[in-house]
Amino acid sequence: GQISDLIEAAGKENMSVVFICPPALESASVVQVAGAVDRVLLVMRWGKTPRNLIPLALDRLGAGRGDRIMTLINRVQPKQHARYTFRDSQAFPSRGRAEVW
């Protein structure tokens, strides 16, 4: 298919392809894309993504395939995060916004 052709062409040029897809539980096409790529990045929004939906999304994306799925929590609120006293709570700036890259 077109996705596989694009990935193959990019691989020949030593390039990566990033697909920005709709939420995993809202679209069947996400499952097709996840099946065609080497890795998946599941992005969860701090304080918004319901925790009970995360295992469902991981399962739908094929979490049983080892380290194929990476996770990221975006829009972390540093002051709220610091209240949990996780080891990484010092990694977030206490003022301003985190650097965007």
C-alpha positions in Angstrom: 0.0 0.0 0.0 0.9 3.7 -0.1 2.1 3.7 3.5 4.4 0.8 3.0 5.8 2.3 -0.2 6.5 5.6 1.5 8.2 3.9 4.5 10.3 1.7 2.1 11.4 4.7 0.0 12.3 6.7 3.1 14.3 3.8 4.5 16.3 3.6 1.3 17.3 7.2 1.8 18.1 6.6 5.5 15.1 8.9 6.5 12.3 8.5 9.0 8.6 9.1 8.4 6.4 10.5 11.1 2.6 10.0 10.8 0.4 12.2 12.9 -2.8 10.2 13.5 -6.1 10.7 15.3 -6.6 9.2 18.8 -6.0 5.4 18.8 -9.5 4.6 20.0 -11.3 6.9 17.5 -10.0 5.7 14.2 -9.5 2.3 12.5 -6.9 3.8 10.2 -4.6 4.2 13.2 -4.4 0.5 13.6 -3.4 0.1 9.9 -0.7 2.7 10.3 0.6 1.1 13.5 0.8 -2.2 11.8 2.9 -0.8 9.0 5.5 1.1 11.0 8.5 0.0 13.1 7.6 2.1 16.1 4.6 3.9 17.5 4.6 6.9 19.9 1.4 7.1 22.0 1.0 10.7 23.3 -1.1 11.2 26.3 -2.2 14.6 27.6 -1.4 15.3 31.3 -4.6 15.4 33.3 -6.9 14.8 30.3 -6.2 11.3 28.9 -8.3 8.9 31.1 -6.0 6.3 32.7 -8.4 3.5 32.0 -8.2 4.2 28.2 -4.4 3.9 28.0 -4.3 0.0 28.3 -7.0 -0.1 25.6 -5.1 2.1 23.3 -1.9 0.1 23.9 -3.7 -3.1 23.2 -5.2 -1.7 20.0 -1.9 -0.5 18.8 -0.2 -3.9 19.4 1.5 -3.5 22.7 2.3 -7.2 22.7 5.0 -6.6 20.2 7.8 -5.8 22.6 9.3 -2.3 22.6 7.5 -1.1 19.4 5.4 1.4 21.4 6.8 4.3 23.2 4.8 6.7 25.4 4.9 10.4 26.0 3.0 12.6 28.4 2.6 16.1 27.1 1.5 19.4 28.7 2.8 18.3 32.1 2.0 20.9 34.8 5.3 21.3 36.7 3.8 22.5 39.9 1.3 19.7 40.1 3.9 17.1 39.0 6.2 18.3 41.9 3.5 17.5 44.4 3.8 13.8 43.6 7.4 13.8 44.6 8.5 11.5 41.7 12.3 11.3 41.2 12.0 13.4 38.0 10.0 16.2 39.5 13.2 18.3 39.6 13.6 17.8 35.8 10.9 20.3 35.0 11.4 24.0 35.1 9.5 25.7 38.0 8.8 28.8 36.0 7.9 29.5 32.5 7.4 26.9 29.8 9.5 23.9 29.1 11.6 24.1 26.0 9.7 22.9 22.9 11.6 20.9 20.3 
